[in-house]
Amino acid sequence: MSTPPADPPAPTDSDALLVERAAAGDQRAYELLVIKYQRRIERLIGRMVRDVDLVQDIAQETFIRAWRALHQFRGDAQFYTWLYRIAVNTAKKTLLSMKRDPLVVEAALQSSDDDETSRRENEPIAESTPESELAAREIAEAVNAALQALPPDLRQAVTLREIEGLSYEEIAEAMNCPIGTVRSRIFRAREAISARVKPLLSHQTGKRW
């Protein structure tokens, strides 16, 4: 009687294998991790800084720091949440050294080829008309303005949750803070954004597109 084939490894399993090989000195394994997460790390950094010219430099520094610290990764968390923490800290240190405040890049929150969340948010839910498109743009601008006005910790938490799709546990790991703090920051961020957007939604009530 033949043995049934084993289930294919989960994505986190493949990360763990690549990390193990990279920690043992396999640079090609680490290159595969870089390829896998480079776009996501660049998007994350792009939402933290206003100067788009800094994004690639900070992303490169993030991966360099991660490579050097790879021997410290114990697998207690997912690799990408560990990597996100390094990216957040690297962006903060870079901006502080340049005496700049970390601010969301409005353009980075617009629809991109591989950002499904942004794309869904920008899609009209009914037949598109000039009026509905204008209303959607006004709401998007209000959301972006509200995000820009948030304190950095709140902005990072809500970005990781709503745009990157991380769980509360993963955000707590990435931001190196208790999960209760994460929940509080996301709640306060949502309240602030809602306060900015609600008047626009009320203004549009009753309109037919």
C-alpha positions, 0 to 999 in steps of 0.5 A: 500500500503506497503512502499518500503524498504529503501536503505542500508546505504552507507559505510560512513553512517555506519562509522558515526553510529559507530563513534557516538556510539564509542563517546558515550562510545561503545568500541565495535563500535570502535573496528569495526572501528579499524578492518575496517581500521587497514590494511589500516593504517598499509600500509600507515605508512609502506610507510612512515617509513623504520623500519618495526618493527615500523609500528604496534606500530605507528598504535596502537598509531594512534588508541589510539590517535583517540579514545582519540580525538573521541569527537573532530570529528565533521563529517565535513570530512570522518572518514578515512581522519581524521584517516589518518591525525592522522596516518601521524602526529603520524608517523612524531612525532615518527620518529622525537623523534627517530631522524629518517627521514620518508622514504618509505619502498620499500618492502611496495610498492610491491604487497600485498594480498589486495593491488589492486593498486600495483597488477595491476601495477605489472601485465604485460600488454602483454605475460610475458617473462623474458625480460618483467619481467626484464623491469617491475622490473627495472621500479618498482625499479626506481619508488621506488627509485624516491619515496624514494628521494622525500621530505616527504610532496611530498611523502605522498601526492602522496602516498595518491593519487596514492596508497590509492586512496584519492581525492584531498579534502581528502588529503588536510584534511588528510595533513591539508593543502590547496587543491592547495598545495596538487595539487602542491605537487602531480604534483611535485612528478609525475614530479620527478618520471616521470623524473626517469622512462622516460629513462627506458621507452624510452629504451624499446621503439620498443621492442617486448615482 
